[in-house]
Amino acid sequence: MSRKITIDPITRVEGHGKVTIHLNDQGEVQESRFHVVEFRGFEKFIQGRPYWEAPVLVQRLCGICPVSHHLCSAKAIDEIVGVSQSDLTATAVKMRRLMHYGQILQSHALHFFYLASPDLLLGIQSSFDRRNIVGVALDYPDLAKKGILLRKFGQEIIKVTAGKKIHGISAVPGGIHKNLSLSEKNLFYQGGEIPTIHEVMKWAQETLEFYIEYHKKNKSWLEGLALCQSNYLSLVRPDGAMDLYHGVLRAIGPNGERILDDVDYHTYLEHFAEDVKPWSYMKFPFLKKLGIDRGWSRVGPLARINTCDFIPTPLAQAALEYFRCYHGSRICHTTLSYHWARLIELLHAAEVIAQLLDDPDLQQSSLIVTGQRAKTGIGFLEAPRGTLIHHYEVDEKSAITMCNLIVSTTHNNEAMNRAVNAVATQYLKNNQELSEGMLNHIEVAIRAYDPCLSCATHAIGNMPLHVSLFNSQGHLIHERYK
């Protein structure tokens, strides 16, 4: 007889999701789905609020990546007050960039050390009660300590640039409300409770080297799990360099062919549409020119490694060249290579932070500019998990009348669903006995994308809500769908 397997909840991800797998009478996988089961209606309840509140309000979407929403919203609201990114003062741009790369560093450290490494270092099928950061700390104490301190460094960068480690306040329409004092700068050179920038650079390199050796020893399963050819999407600098804060929009196909050839991101509605499924609150974006079936893309670290021509910092560029040589191709499709790409970006973030900390523009006092009011503002940036979109419209009373958010994890929705099905098909067959470790393979594939499910739930249309009412004898007497 047919069976239904449910994994609920998916662990070590931000937000709430589950997986359902339907097996046919022969025990073969018939259908698999990745359900995002929470709903957050930011696109609706932000309407009516004054536009200048948006950069502070929208970061409440998430406690893991609030900086990304804070800055992306600020970039959109800059346009509402008539200020382009080229109009901003040097201090404002560089303070925002320092904040953003601090966020990239702490988020990538959080994911690799806390969320992904228990599977990689302790084993996918190891006992679940020790397959966590505590287990990693017991078996790999030096590596775990570096991970904790790398994240701490990134959070301290956020604190001095955003005002707080979580849900900061400093990015405002037209600029930034504070600069970086010399005493704040010195925090990252003197050592003590906060690692120095030189220690961070060293640890980022050592962690990447550690992972490369791990990959060499475990290449077969790392490259075989949830292998997926896809399109890739990211911002790049106009010269093709990786840029996680600002740029033009590039999409490539599985063989590297250009689908979007460095287009202005303000035209995104000409290129993208979103599909809705009745079993998930997370939408499914796709490129219109390719359609629903072929137009989905992957975003995030692996996508950025694939789409960029080069990385504009020397250590990360050398790491990129080795990555491409190792895989023997300009484009890498292996899903678990997201971890490798993430560590290259962590090193790149450390290099950018080192450059910015040494920039005297951060101590200047010209912080905010103004311009001619507009009705629409669109902001893009590369969040830790991928391409993030904030789009607002305001009325003559300065109230927000429309908000459209396409969050990084949303772009990866189709890819995660395909990963679930691929792994389920690979490991669940022939009526074999299920184990927690076997099912964890599916979670490992999902975790590779570092999904932020809370950020990504903005469904339209009918809510997939089913309410059943039973009497005291357990008989169904009424049910409603919404």
N, C-alpha and C positions, 0 to 999 in steps of 0.2 A: 504494500500500500504506500501511497505518497506520504512524505514527511515534510515538516516545516521546522527549520532550525533558526533560532533567534539568538543573536548576540546583543545583549542589552544590559548595561550601556557599553559603548565603545570607550575604553579607558585610555588614560594619558593623552587626551586631547582637550582643547578648550571648548566647552559647550557640551550639548547632549545629543547623541545620535545612537542609532542601533542598526543592525544588519539583519535582514531576513533572507533565508536561503530555502528555496522550494526544491525538493527532490521528487523525481517521478517514481513509478513502481519498481523500476530497475535500480533505484538508488543513485541515479545520475542527476546532476544539477540541471534543473529545468529553468530556473530564474533566480536571480539574486538582486537585492536592492539595498542601497545605503540610504537609510531614512534619517533626515534631520527633523527632530521631533519637538523642537522649541520654536517659539515665534516671538520676534521682537519688532515692533512696528515703528521704528524710528522715522521712516519715511513719511509716516502720517502724523505722529504727534509732535514733530518739529514744526509742522505747518502752523502759521500764526505767530510764531516766535520772531523777535527782531533778528535780523541777519547777523548782527555782531555777536549774538550768543552762540551761533552754530559751532565755532571751533571748540568751545568748551562743552556744549551739550553732546555733540555726536561722539566724543571719545568715551562717553558712558556706555557705548556699545560693548566695550571690552576692557578688562583690566590687564590683559596681556599686551595688546598693541594699541593703547590709547594715543600714543605719540603719532602713529601713522594717520589716524583719523583727525587728530588735532591739526596736523600740518596740511593734510590734503584738503580739509575744510577751509583752512586759512588761505590756501592758494586759490580756492574758488571764490572766497569772500573778498580777496584782494581785487578780483575783477569786478565785483559788485561796487566797490569804492573807486573803480577806474584805475587800478594799478596793475600793470603787467609784471611778470617776474623780472624783466630787464629794468623796470623802474625802481625796484626795491634798492635800499641802500646796501652797500657791501657788508656792513655789520649785520643787518637783518638777514640777508641771504646766508651768511656764513654761520650765524648763530642757529638758524633753522637747520642748516646742513649738519652742524655738530650735534644738535639734538637728534636728528634723524639717524645718523650713523651710530650714535650711542644706543638708540633703540634697536637698530639692526644687530649690533654686537650682543646686547643683553638678550634679545629674543632668540638669536641663533644659539647662544650658549645654553639658554634654558632648554631649547628643544633637544639639542644633541646630548647634553649631559644628563638632564633630568628625565626626558621623555623617551628618547630613542635608544640611548646607550644600554639600558637594562636588557633589551632584547638582543642587541648586538654583542655585548660583552658577557652576559650571563647565559645567553642561549634562549631561543624562542620557546623551547619546550621545557625550560627550567621551571622549578617550582614557583608558582605565581606569588607566594607569600614573601619571596626574597627577590623577585624580579622587579626591582624598583631602585630608586636612587640610594637607599640605605644599603642594599645589596652591592651596588656598584662601589659605594664608599668603603665597604668592608673588604672587597676584593681588589679594588684599584684606588687606594686612598690618595695617592699623589694626583692622579687624573681627576678624581672627584673634587679635590681641593682647588685645582686650577679652574674647573668648571664653575664652582661657586664664586670664586674671586673674579673671574671674567665677567660673570653676570653682575656682580656688585659694582665693578668698574663702570659698566654700561649704565647702570641705574644712577650712579653718581654723576655721570655726564648729563643724563636727563635732568637730574635735580638742579644743577647749576644753570641749565639752559631753559628749562620749562618751569622752574619754580618749585616743582614737586616731582617725586619719582613716579607717581601715578596721577593721571588726570591733571596735567599741568595747565598753566594759564598764560604763558608768555607770548605765543603767536597770536597777534591781533591783526585786524584788517589794515593792510598797508605796511606791515612790518613786524616788529618785535618790541616788547616793552622793557627789555633789559639787555645790557651787554655782559661780557664776561670780565669780571674784575681780575686784577693780577693775583689777589689772594686766592680766588677760585681756581685760576689757572694753575697755581703752584700746588694745589691739592693733588694734582696728577703727576707730579714730579718728585715729591718729597718722600713718598712711601709711607709705611705705617698701616693704618686700617684700610686705606685705599691703595690698591696696587699702582705702581707707576706705569706710565704709558709704555716704557721700555720693557717692563715685565709682561705686560699684556701682549705686545708684539711677539715676544719670545714664546709665550705660552700658546698663542694662536698658531705659530709655526709648528711647535712641538705637537699640538693636538692634530693638526693636519698630517704631519708625518706619521703619527701613531695610526691614524685612520688608513692611510695609504698602505701601511704594512698589514693592517688588519684585512683590508680589501684583497690584497694579494693572496693571503692565506685562505680566504673564504669567497673567492671570486665566483665559483660555480653557482652557489645558492644566491649570492647577492645580485648577480646579473640575470638569474633565471626567474626570480620572484616577480610576478606582475609586470613582465616585460610588455611595453606598450609603445607603439609608434603613434605619433600625434603631431598636430600643429603646436607651435610655441609662440607665446606673446609676451612682449615686455616693452618698456621704454628703453631707448638708447640715446646717447648724446648724438648731435647731428653728424659727428665724424665717425659714428659707429661704436664709440666706447661705451662700456657699462657706466650708467649713471642711475643711482637709486633714488635721486630726488627730483630730477627734471629731465625732459627730453622729448623726443618724437616717438611715435608709436610704430613698432615693427612687429610683424607676424611672419613666421616662416612655416613652410610645410615640412613633412617628415624627411625630405631629402635636402632641406635647406633652401628651397626655392622661396622667393619673396611672395607673400600673400598681401601684406600691407607694407608698402615700401616707404617707411619713415614718414608717415603722415602726421599732420597736426592733430593732436588728441582732441581738439575742440570739435572735430568732425566725427566723433565716435558713434553718434547715433546713425550716421550714414552707413556704418559698417557692421554694427552689432544689433542683434535682437536677443530676446530671452524666451525660452520655452518654460512651461510650468507643468509639473506632474502632480497628480492627485494624492501621491503618497509621501510627499516631502514638502517642507516649508522652504527649501532652498531651490532657487531657480537654476536654469540651465542656459547660460549664454552661448551664442554661436555667431560666426561670421556669416552675414547674409549671403554673400556671394557664393559660399560653399553649401549653405543649407544646414538643417538641423543634424543630419546624419554625419556630415563630413566637416562641419564648420567649428566644432568644439576645439578648444586649445588648452594646453597646460601652461601655467604661470608659476612664478617663484624661482628659487635658486637655479634649478636645472634649466628652466626656460631661459633665464637671463644668461647663463653660461653658453647656451646654444645660440641665442640671437645676437649677442654682442660680437663685435669684431676683435676687441681687445679690452683689457682692464687697465685703467690709467694709473696704476700703482705698481711698482716693480716686483714686489714679492708675490702679489696675487697674480700678476701677469705671467710670471714664471710658473706658478702653480697651474694656471689655465693651460699653458703650453704643454706641461707634463700630462695633465688630464686628457687633453685631446690626443696626444701621442699614445698614451696608455690604452685608450679605447680605440685607437686606429681610425678615427673619423672626426670630422668637424662637428657632427651632431651625435649626441649620446641619448639613447632612448631608455636605458635601464632605470626603472623607477627608484630603486634604492640608491642610485647615484645622486639623488637629491641630497643625501647626507654629505657626500663628498663636496658637491657644489656649495652646500651651505657653509662648510668649513672654509672653502676658498673665499666666500663672501665675508666670513667672520674676520679673516686675515686682512682682506681689503678694507673693511670698516676700521680696523685698528690702524692701518696705514693712513687712511683719510683723517681720522681723529688726530693722529700725531701731526699731520700737516696743518690742520686747522688750529690746534692748540698753540702752534708756533706763529700764528698769523696775527700781526698787530691790529688788523682791522677789527678784531673782536673787542678791543678796548675803546673803540671810538664811540661817540655819543649820538651820532645821527642814526635814528632808529626807525622812524615812521614817515611815510609819504602819503599824500592823498591825490585824488584825481577827480574825474567827472563821473558821477554816479551812473551805473548801468543796471539793467533789470536781470541779467543772467550772469552766472559765474560757474566755471567748470575747472576742477582741479584734478590732476593725476599725480600719482607718485608710485614708486615701487616699495610697497610694504614688505616686511620680512617674508610674507607668504605669497607675494606677487602683486600684480597690477591692481591698483585701487582707484576707484572713480567716485568723486563727489560732484554733484550737479545741483545747483539751486536756481530758483527764480523768485524774485521779490516784487512786491507791489509798491505803489507810490508812498505808502505809509511805513515802508521799510520792513514789512512782515514777509516771512517766507511763505510763498504760495505753492511751491513744488520742490520736492527733494527726491533725487534719484541716486541711489547708492548701488554700485556694483563692486562687491568686495572680493578680495583676492581669492578666498576659498571658493566663492561661487564659480569662478572660471574653472576651477579644478573639479567641479561636481561630477561632470560626465566621466572624467578620468578616474575618480575614486570609485564610481559605480562599476566601471569596467575592470578596475583592479580587483574589486570584491569578487566579481564573477570569474575572473581569470584564476584567482587563487582558490576559490571554492571548487571550480572545475578540476584544478590540478590535484587538490588534496582530499576532496570528499567524493569518493566513488567506490563502487563495488560493495556497498553496504558495510564498509569498515566501521569499527567502533570509534566513536568520537572521543576526543580528549580535549581538555582545556588548551594544552599546548598546540594541538593541531589547529584549533580555531583561532589561536593567537596569530597564526600566519596571516589571517585576513586583517587583523588589527594592525599588524606590522606594516602591511601594504598601505593602509589608510594613514597611519602615523607618518609615513615617509613624506606626505604632503604637508605635515604640520598644520592640519586644518584648524581654523577658528570658527566653530559652528555658530557661536552666539552672534558674531559679526555678520554672518552670511544669510540670515533668515529674514527675507523681505518678500514673501510670496504675494502674488496678486491673484485676483479671482476668488473662487470659493475656498474656504478653509477646509483642509482635510480632517474634519472633526466628526467623530462618530460617537454618539451617546446612547447607551442602552440602559433601560429601566427594567429591573426585575422585581417581582413580588417576593413575599416572605418565603414562598415555597421554591424560589429559584427559577420561576418561569418568566420568560421574556414577555413583557406586556406592552412595551412601546420602545421605539428607537427613532432617533432623528439624526440627519446628516446636515452639516453646514459647510 
